[in-house]
């Protein structure tokens, strides 16, 4: 293997880098710039180019309001641009032991559908691909108002819906056509993601348009119930236009992207404040891609019959409390407003909503922690349970809960918070600046947890299952893997939660 490997794709040749451990091709264009008349329209495949294109730097991240605590990439190497439809490929330098094609892992990052980029150091992927003998694909797609806003309701008649999901589908079609040239197997593609990325995984599982594009799925902390129909989407679109100011709705495609990001950031905060539990940006239910809510499709056992790993962390909501994020209602008043809104909506749909006393019976008398636990479960844990219960009827499904936390995070009450599982999947513990997680020790144990978790994820991608000790979930035993310092399988780990919330799927419409 030379230091500048060249691969020929359907659109043209790309030259990457090889450091002796991994080969990388970064910033490969998979779609034409979604700008001008293509803003809020389906993406168009990349036009062919002549010669050999350098693929040594990540493509631009989608326009967003960045979070200083989570850099979008190496300092000075990351920029944002509305022209953001680029992907990257990473594979081991060595030839595969089998001599054949390697399975592909296709990553969708989290960030509340409004933040994130494939260039984040956490997603570098070196340890994942070399330890697991896989080919990794990461991508940027449209985010926030540019990716998830339904502007038809505010006068943009020729706009299309779910354009970010259409970006993902275009990238998956690129993988089907091109990944063999990188040594990847187009018939062994695992789509995996966390948080909003896991929400997209559940959307793909429920979308007829995704049939045949992937073969395994992993959903880490999926907010599978947080996808909305036209009425709620219209509420967000109108609030967005109000933030832009008078006259903007007449020609949204001419509005500067900076103004769209600013208005989107304002709505991102305002919507969950005014409507607790609701995200400003999320996939739209009711179009050609998502005719029905994914949580309904999957819990009914009607999703694409793809083997699935699904789960959540033990303490999801502590991150939102720590960051004072508006996205999850934790305080009593906000929780009550959210539950009352859900009750009204479910009753209009003819669905029985559990009584407050029944729900709270699952949480004992520890009132100070009750809000965090309720928010954790209604946003992440219960959707994972509902998905597992339904999807297990049509494909092998493995349910987990990630419980591991190093001493400092346990002592401070953060615990196994939302997104704390990510370094363990990727094997990257030094990706965040000034991360204090191991100030009180625990790094060695964490490395062993990571090695096991990476092994399970990549073995699953190879089609060999996530470990002989982790049985598939089924309605009789409901086996659940608890990932900790030592992994263990617990029958019906969530029996108390199911009794409190009931068996009926609850969601916003």
VMD Tcl script that draws the C-alpha trace (Angstrom):
set ca {
  {0.00 0.00 0.00}
  {1.43 3.35 -1.01}
  {0.94 6.57 0.96}
  {-1.57 8.13 -1.51}
  {-4.01 5.39 -2.56}
  {-6.26 6.19 -5.53}
  {-9.75 4.72 -5.92}
  {-12.05 5.19 -8.89}
  {-15.69 5.93 -8.03}
  {-18.65 6.24 -10.36}
  {-18.12 10.02 -10.50}
  {-14.33 10.07 -10.73}
  {-11.05 9.09 -9.09}
  {-10.13 10.15 -5.54}
  {-6.71 10.15 -3.88}
  {-6.54 9.55 -0.14}
  {-3.86 8.86 2.45}
  {-2.38 5.77 4.06}
  {-0.31 5.90 7.26}
  {0.46 2.18 7.45}
  {-2.45 1.46 9.81}
  {-5.44 2.94 8.04}
  {-6.30 4.27 4.61}
  {-8.58 7.31 4.55}
  {-10.43 9.23 1.87}
  {-11.97 12.38 3.29}
  {-14.30 14.92 1.75}
  {-15.66 12.89 -1.17}
  {-18.57 14.76 -2.73}
  {-21.69 12.59 -2.92}
  {-24.20 15.34 -3.76}
  {-24.27 18.60 -5.65}
  {-24.43 21.79 -3.52}
  {-27.96 21.95 -2.00}
  {-28.07 25.71 -2.47}
  {-30.13 28.24 -4.39}
  {-33.00 26.48 -6.12}
  {-31.91 23.19 -4.45}
  {-32.39 24.55 -0.93}
  {-35.14 22.39 0.64}
  {-35.10 20.11 -2.39}
  {-33.96 16.51 -2.82}
  {-30.20 16.18 -3.27}
  {-28.73 15.53 -6.70}
  {-25.90 12.98 -7.08}
  {-22.44 14.46 -7.54}
  {-21.61 15.33 -11.12}
  {-18.66 13.47 -12.69}
  {-15.23 15.11 -12.58}
  {-12.08 14.59 -14.60}
  {-8.65 13.79 -13.26}
  {-7.95 12.68 -9.70}
  {-9.57 14.64 -6.86}
  {-7.67 14.99 -3.61}
  {-9.61 13.42 -0.72}
  {-7.41 14.32 2.23}
  {-9.53 16.88 4.14}
  {-13.04 16.65 5.55}
  {-15.75 18.43 3.62}
  {-17.51 21.38 5.25}
  {-19.89 20.77 8.12}
  {-23.51 21.79 7.67}
  {-24.21 25.37 8.83}
  {-25.01 25.40 12.56}
  {-24.46 27.19 15.83}
  {-21.46 25.21 17.15}
  {-21.10 24.04 20.74}
  {-17.65 25.07 22.09}
  {-17.62 22.01 24.36}
  {-17.85 19.70 21.34}
  {-15.54 20.92 18.55}
  {-16.58 20.01 15.02}
  {-13.05 18.88 14.18}
  {-9.35 19.58 14.62}
  {-8.66 23.26 15.34}
  {-8.35 25.27 12.14}
  {-9.35 22.35 9.93}
  {-13.14 22.59 10.03}
  {-15.40 25.04 8.28}
  {-19.13 25.28 7.69}
  {-20.89 25.72 4.38}
  {-24.34 25.10 2.96}
  {-22.49 23.03 0.37}
  {-21.98 20.16 2.82}
  {-22.82 16.87 1.07}
  {-19.50 15.10 1.54}
  {-18.54 11.73 3.01}
  {-15.38 10.00 4.16}
  {-14.16 6.39 4.03}
  {-11.71 4.72 6.43}
  {-10.41 1.16 6.20}
  {-7.48 -0.85 7.57}
  {-4.29 -0.60 5.51}
  {-3.69 -4.34 5.63}
  {-5.47 -6.70 3.31}
  {-8.43 -8.45 4.96}
  {-7.62 -11.85 6.47}
  {-10.44 -13.39 4.46}
  {-9.10 -11.99 1.20}
  {-12.60 -10.75 0.37}
  {-14.62 -7.61 0.96}
  {-15.03 -6.13 4.42}
  {-18.39 -5.30 6.01}
  {-19.29 -1.61 6.01}
  {-20.34 0.50 9.00}
  {-22.22 3.68 8.05}
  {-22.32 6.27 10.85}
  {-24.99 8.89 11.61}
  {-23.96 11.33 14.34}
  {-26.21 12.88 16.98}
  {-26.82 16.51 17.81}
  {-30.61 17.04 18.08}
  {-30.84 17.12 14.27}
  {-29.18 20.55 14.44}
  {-25.50 20.04 15.31}
  {-22.55 17.77 14.59}
  {-20.17 16.75 11.82}
  {-18.32 13.70 10.58}
  {-15.04 15.52 11.26}
  {-15.46 15.37 15.06}
  {-12.36 13.75 16.54}
  {-14.51 11.21 18.34}
  {-15.53 9.69 15.00}
  {-12.02 9.26 13.60}
  {-12.57 5.51 13.51}
  {-9.00 4.19 13.47}
  {-9.49 1.81 16.40}
  {-12.94 0.75 15.22}
  {-11.81 -0.27 11.72}
  {-8.50 -1.90 12.67}
  {-9.87 -3.83 15.64}
  {-13.06 -4.83 13.89}
  {-11.75 -5.30 10.32}
  {-14.49 -3.11 8.82}
  {-14.80 -0.22 6.36}
  {-16.22 2.94 7.93}
  {-18.29 5.59 6.14}
  {-19.11 8.89 7.84}
  {-20.98 11.78 6.25}
  {-22.29 15.28 6.57}
  {-25.91 15.98 5.70}
  {-28.13 19.02 6.07}
  {-29.09 19.99 9.62}
  {-31.49 22.20 11.52}
  {-33.79 24.44 9.48}
  {-32.00 23.55 6.23}
  {-32.48 19.81 6.78}
  {-35.64 19.32 8.82}
  {-37.92 22.34 8.32}
  {-41.19 21.85 6.42}
  {-41.32 25.18 4.57}
  {-44.31 24.18 2.45}
  {-46.55 25.42 5.25}
  {-45.04 28.91 4.96}
  {-45.38 29.35 1.24}
  {-42.49 27.50 -0.42}
  {-44.76 25.34 -2.55}
  {-42.07 23.46 -4.49}
  {-40.11 22.52 -1.36}
  {-39.68 18.87 -0.41}
  {-39.82 17.32 3.02}
  {-37.23 15.41 5.03}
  {-34.38 16.62 2.83}
  {-31.76 15.56 5.42}
  {-33.14 12.03 5.34}
  {-33.00 12.22 1.54}
  {-29.31 13.18 1.88}
  {-28.72 10.05 3.96}
  {-30.50 7.88 1.41}
  {-28.38 9.38 -1.38}
  {-25.21 8.58 0.61}
  {-26.42 5.01 1.13}
  {-26.97 4.67 -2.61}
  {-23.43 6.01 -3.12}
  {-22.20 3.23 -0.80}
  {-24.12 0.61 -2.77}
  {-22.53 1.79 -6.02}
  {-18.99 2.57 -4.90}
  {-17.91 0.95 -1.64}
  {-16.60 -2.21 -3.32}
  {-13.84 -0.07 -4.86}
  {-12.67 0.71 -1.30}
  {-12.77 -2.96 -0.29}
  {-16.20 -2.75 1.32}
  {-19.07 -5.19 0.83}
  {-22.22 -3.43 -0.48}
  {-24.24 -6.44 0.67}
  {-23.08 -6.12 4.31}
  {-23.85 -2.54 5.35}
  {-24.59 -1.71 8.99}
  {-26.21 1.65 9.67}
  {-25.41 2.84 13.19}
  {-26.04 6.08 15.02}
  {-26.56 7.76 18.36}
  {-29.30 10.13 19.59}
  {-30.59 12.04 16.55}
  {-28.45 9.72 14.42}
  {-30.21 6.76 16.03}
  {-33.51 8.50 15.32}
  {-32.50 8.50 11.66}
  {-31.67 4.79 11.96}
  {-35.22 4.09 13.16}
  {-36.57 6.28 10.35}
  {-34.60 4.21 7.82}
  {-35.94 1.01 9.35}
  {-39.47 2.33 8.83}
  {-38.97 3.88 5.39}
  {-39.95 1.98 2.24}
  {-37.33 4.06 0.37}
  {-34.50 2.46 2.40}
  {-35.35 -1.13 1.48}
  {-32.26 -3.01 0.34}
  {-29.78 -0.22 1.16}
  {-28.53 -1.69 4.46}
  {-28.50 -5.04 6.21}
  {-27.95 -4.45 9.95}
  {-28.81 -1.53 12.24}
  {-27.63 -0.19 15.60}
  {-29.63 2.53 17.37}
  {-27.95 4.05 20.45}
  {-30.39 6.13 22.50}
  {-32.95 6.65 19.73}
  {-35.57 9.40 20.29}
  {-37.84 7.28 18.14}
  {-41.05 8.90 19.42}
  {-39.91 12.45 18.65}
  {-41.01 12.74 15.04}
  {-44.00 14.84 14.13}
  {-46.80 15.25 11.66}
  {-47.63 18.31 9.54}
  {-49.45 20.20 12.31}
  {-46.50 20.29 14.68}
  {-44.06 20.81 11.82}
  {-46.10 23.81 10.75}
  {-45.85 25.27 14.25}
  {-42.07 25.18 13.97}
  {-42.01 26.63 10.45}
  {-44.21 29.58 11.44}
  {-42.06 30.28 14.50}
  {-38.97 30.16 12.29}
  {-40.39 32.70 9.81}
  {-41.40 34.99 12.67}
  {-37.79 34.96 13.85}
  {-36.57 35.86 10.37}
  {-38.83 38.89 10.22}
  {-41.34 40.45 7.86}
  {-41.09 39.55 4.20}
  {-38.77 36.57 4.62}
  {-41.39 33.95 3.84}
  {-41.80 35.29 0.32}
  {-38.37 34.18 -0.83}
  {-36.75 31.89 1.72}
  {-34.26 30.60 -0.83}
  {-32.68 34.05 -1.03}
  {-32.28 34.49 2.72}
  {-28.57 34.43 3.70}
  {-27.58 31.17 5.32}
  {-26.31 33.05 8.39}
  {-29.81 34.41 9.01}
  {-31.27 30.92 8.65}
  {-28.82 29.55 11.21}
  {-29.60 32.38 13.64}
  {-33.36 31.95 13.32}
  {-32.99 28.18 13.58}
  {-30.94 28.51 16.78}
  {-33.61 30.74 18.32}
  {-36.38 28.30 17.42}
  {-34.26 25.36 18.65}
  {-34.45 26.89 22.15}
  {-37.96 28.38 22.00}
  {-39.93 25.35 20.79}
  {-39.07 22.97 23.68}
  {-39.55 25.85 26.12}
  {-43.05 26.56 24.80}
  {-43.91 22.91 24.09}
  {-41.99 20.75 26.63}
  {-40.73 17.52 25.14}
  {-40.94 18.69 21.53}
  {-37.88 19.18 19.33}
  {-37.72 22.06 16.88}
  {-36.14 19.91 14.21}
  {-36.95 16.25 13.57}
  {-38.04 14.01 10.70}
  {-41.53 14.72 9.36}
  {-44.17 12.00 9.42}
  {-46.68 11.77 6.60}
  {-44.65 12.11 3.39}
  {-43.39 9.58 0.85}
  {-40.34 8.66 2.96}
  {-42.15 8.29 6.29}
  {-45.83 7.59 5.60}
  {-46.27 6.60 9.25}
  {-44.48 7.38 12.51}
  {-41.44 5.06 12.79}
  {-42.24 4.27 16.44}
  {-45.65 2.95 15.32}
  {-44.28 0.99 12.39}
  {-41.48 -0.62 14.41}
  {-43.51 -1.34 17.54}
  {-46.10 -3.05 15.33}
  {-43.40 -5.26 13.78}
  {-43.82 -3.73 10.31}
  {-40.32 -2.31 9.80}
  {-37.73 -3.46 7.30}
  {-36.72 -6.92 8.63}
  {-33.16 -5.94 9.48}
  {-31.26 -7.38 12.49}
  {-31.09 -4.65 15.15}
  {-29.20 -3.63 18.27}
  {-31.06 -0.98 20.27}
  {-30.61 0.50 23.72}
  {-29.96 3.52 25.89}
  {-27.76 4.71 28.73}
  {-28.77 4.40 32.38}
  {-28.78 8.14 33.11}
  {-29.62 9.80 29.79}
  {-31.18 12.99 31.18}
  {-28.38 13.96 33.57}
  {-26.47 15.43 30.61}
  {-29.38 17.74 29.78}
  {-29.66 18.78 33.42}
  {-25.92 19.45 33.61}
  {-25.94 21.54 30.42}
  {-29.22 23.25 31.34}
  {-30.48 22.19 27.96}
  {-34.08 23.03 27.05}
  {-34.46 19.84 25.03}
  {-35.68 17.60 27.86}
  {-38.21 18.70 30.50}
  {-36.83 17.77 33.92}
  {-38.39 20.27 36.31}
  {-41.79 19.31 37.72}
  {-43.77 22.04 35.94}
  {-42.31 21.27 32.52}
  {-42.77 17.54 33.01}
  {-46.39 18.03 33.98}
  {-47.01 20.17 30.89}
  {-45.40 17.55 28.67}
  {-47.39 14.68 30.17}
  {-50.65 16.65 29.98}
  {-50.00 17.43 26.30}
  {-49.23 13.78 25.59}
  {-52.36 12.68 27.45}
  {-54.56 15.04 25.44}
  {-53.03 13.96 22.17}
  {-53.28 10.25 22.95}
  {-56.90 10.61 24.05}
  {-57.79 12.40 20.79}
  {-56.29 9.39 18.99}
  {-58.31 7.00 21.13}
  {-55.27 5.75 23.07}
  {-55.36 5.31 26.85}
  {-52.65 7.26 28.64}
  {-51.51 5.86 32.01}
  {-52.57 7.73 35.13}
  {-49.91 9.86 36.81}
  {-49.88 7.65 39.91}
  {-49.31 4.56 37.77}
  {-46.32 6.17 36.03}
  {-44.77 7.45 39.25}
  {-45.13 4.02 40.85}
  {-42.17 2.94 38.72}
  {-39.88 5.47 40.43}
  {-40.40 4.95 44.16}
  {-40.23 7.87 46.58}
  {-36.92 9.49 45.53}
  {-38.50 12.80 44.47}
  {-35.22 14.70 43.79}
  {-34.22 12.20 41.10}
  {-37.69 11.59 39.74}
  {-37.63 14.25 37.01}
  {-34.35 12.98 35.59}
  {-35.59 9.41 35.56}
  {-38.94 10.25 33.97}
  {-37.24 12.36 31.29}
  {-34.71 9.58 30.61}
  {-37.42 7.00 30.17}
  {-40.04 8.82 28.11}
  {-37.44 10.29 25.75}
  {-35.12 7.30 25.30}
  {-35.69 4.14 27.33}
  {-39.34 3.49 26.61}
  {-38.93 4.12 22.85}
  {-36.06 1.61 22.86}
  {-38.29 -0.94 24.64}
  {-41.20 -0.37 22.28}
  {-38.94 -0.72 19.25}
  {-37.30 -3.88 20.61}
  {-40.63 -5.52 21.46}
  {-42.10 -4.95 18.01}
  {-39.05 -5.41 15.81}
  {-38.08 -8.66 17.52}
  {-41.09 -10.22 15.79}
  {-39.60 -9.66 12.33}
  {-35.80 -9.78 12.83}
  {-33.21 -10.73 15.46}
  {-33.15 -7.83 17.93}
  {-30.73 -7.27 20.82}
  {-31.58 -4.86 23.65}
  {-28.99 -3.27 25.95}
  {-28.55 -0.65 28.64}
  {-25.20 1.10 29.03}
  {-24.50 1.49 32.78}
  {-20.75 2.07 32.95}
  {-19.42 5.32 34.41}
  {-15.93 6.06 35.78}
  {-15.64 7.12 39.46}
  {-15.83 10.88 38.87}
  {-19.04 10.67 36.86}
  {-20.62 8.40 39.47}
  {-19.66 10.66 42.39}
  {-20.93 13.81 40.67}
  {-24.28 12.23 39.83}
  {-23.70 12.38 36.07}
  {-23.43 8.61 35.80}
  {-23.91 6.96 32.42}
  {-25.37 10.09 30.83}
  {-26.54 10.65 27.28}
  {-23.64 10.27 24.82}
  {-21.20 8.92 27.41}
  {-21.31 5.59 25.57}
  {-19.76 7.12 22.43}
  {-16.07 6.93 23.42}
  {-16.56 3.25 24.24}
  {-17.98 2.41 20.80}
  {-15.22 4.35 19.04}
  {-12.34 3.65 21.44}
  {-11.53 7.38 21.57}
  {-11.12 8.73 25.11}
  {-9.08 11.83 24.28}
  {-11.34 13.42 21.67}
  {-12.91 16.13 23.85}
  {-10.85 19.04 25.16}
  {-10.31 19.09 28.93}
  {-12.48 16.01 29.49}
  {-12.35 15.36 33.28}
  {-13.94 11.90 33.18}
  {-10.88 10.00 34.46}
  {-9.52 12.48 37.01}
  {-10.37 9.96 39.75}
  {-9.17 6.94 37.76}
  {-11.02 4.23 35.90}
  {-9.28 4.55 32.53}
  {-8.04 0.96 32.49}
  {-11.47 -0.49 33.20}
  {-12.97 1.86 30.60}
  {-10.56 0.58 27.95}
  {-11.67 -2.99 28.66}
  {-15.35 -2.00 28.46}
  {-14.60 -0.26 25.15}
  {-12.82 -3.28 23.73}
  {-15.80 -5.50 24.50}
  {-18.30 -3.00 23.15}
  {-16.39 -2.38 19.93}
  {-16.09 -6.12 19.52}
  {-19.83 -6.62 19.88}
  {-20.68 -3.85 17.42}
  {-18.22 -5.00 14.76}
  {-19.03 -8.71 15.17}
  {-22.66 -7.76 14.58}
  {-21.59 -5.92 11.41}
  {-19.80 -9.10 10.29}
  {-23.11 -10.94 10.63}
  {-21.88 -13.14 13.46}
  {-24.13 -11.66 16.16}
  {-23.03 -9.40 19.06}
  {-21.66 -12.22 21.23}
  {-22.72 -15.70 22.26}
  {-23.49 -14.41 25.77}
  {-26.09 -11.90 24.52}
  {-29.31 -13.65 23.47}
  {-31.83 -12.01 21.20}
  {-34.75 -10.17 22.78}
  {-38.06 -12.01 22.70}
  {-41.38 -11.47 24.46}
  {-41.06 -14.35 26.91}
  {-37.65 -13.67 28.50}
  {-36.90 -10.09 27.32}
  {-33.14 -10.63 27.70}
  {-31.23 -7.36 28.12}
  {-27.46 -6.86 28.15}
  {-26.32 -4.52 30.92}
  {-22.98 -3.05 29.83}
  {-20.80 -2.29 32.84}
  {-17.38 -3.07 34.23}
  {-18.53 -6.64 33.64}
  {-21.35 -7.29 31.20}
  {-24.35 -9.30 32.35}
  {-27.63 -10.43 30.83}
  {-30.76 -9.70 32.86}
  {-34.19 -11.15 32.05}
  {-36.85 -8.42 31.77}
  {-34.64 -5.69 33.19}
  {-37.37 -3.09 32.61}
  {-40.35 -4.93 34.09}
  {-41.08 -2.11 36.55}
  {-40.94 0.54 33.83}
  {-43.28 -1.40 31.59}
  {-45.74 -1.77 34.48}
  {-45.61 1.96 35.19}
  {-45.88 3.25 31.64}
  {-47.98 0.40 30.33}
  {-47.61 -1.59 27.14}
  {-49.24 1.05 24.90}
  {-46.86 3.02 22.72}
  {-46.96 6.73 23.63}
  {-45.75 9.41 21.29}
  {-46.37 12.88 19.94}
  {-48.06 13.01 16.56}
}
mol new
graphics top color blue
foreach p $ca { graphics top sphere $p radius 0.5 }
foreach p [lrange $ca 0 end-1] q [lrange $ca 1 end] { graphics top cylinder $p $q radius 0.2 }
display resetview
